[in-house]
Amino acid sequence: MDLLQRIEALSRLNGPSGHEDAVRAYIIRELPKKAEITVDPLGNIIAKLKGRNHPKNHIMLEAHMDEVGMIITGIEPNGLLRFAPLGGISPEALAGKRVTLENGAIGVIGIAPYHLATEEERNRYSKAENLLIDIGAKEKAEAERYAQPGDTAVFLSDFLHLGEKIKGKALDDRVGCALLLELANRELACDLTFVFTVQEEVGMRGAQAAAFTVAPDYALVVEATTASDLCGMEDEKKVCELGKGPVISFMDRATIYPSALYKTAMQTAEKLGIPAQTKTAVAGGNDSGAVHKSRGGVKTLAISLPCRYLHSPACVMDQRDLEPTLRLVEALAEEFAHA
């Protein structure tokens, strides 16, 4: 299976935060047979792989398995489902979208027609808690055959090729998972620990537990990050751009990355002729925020892939960013292993 096929397979799986079972099963199947695999009580995968040599430093490579989604909180008398977001999803990304429930039932997230809503109602529907999932049930009793409080739903979205770009749900961070699987199945220069975590979208909870268990000296977090390279957007607000290679962060809202690691990553990319870019906004966050604070502290760096329309059913990435990101992660893992 090539890398794009693996990304598509992972994108099509449903795994909202706390319900990553299908993604976890796929990753375990795709890891090399020689991997020493454990699954912790939260559901994180920790896979140790031997390389050609035993390095000075213990290196952890990490990506999260979960995606944003919804959790059912109640059922109205008319059969509509109330829900709460799992992760940060804007109301604009929710309204009118198709979703699939964990039992396979399909619904849509509905709101009152714009031309019939008052200004007050329009403002009210700008909040996710005022939206409802319609699965076509006539009444509560019928809806209860398909959904119960605590059930989850995710966006229903096709995986498509758009020229050199790809579009699908959950590319944050199934692309990161795919890249780590690709690397795990190569001949490794040194011993590495691959970690696939749960519940990143609701507060980096899996990474906190996994990093404590693994106790690495260095960690490389492979993520997706917001690209706002759209028409009319000022350069300083684009954050990063599709097609310009991996994104190296110096700071976000959860982590101040060690300056030495950031500079090493930029220098390594330049030395190897890998296109790379800086994340130009102090915004967002990822599992680095939990990993770098684990135990007595972990030297941590995030290497991200630029992604448009993050946390929506239509994440868009550029195929040209995949191989450069993989090359940089592989090179930095070996660099930090002997630092």
Disulfide bonds with the S-S distance in Angstrom:
none
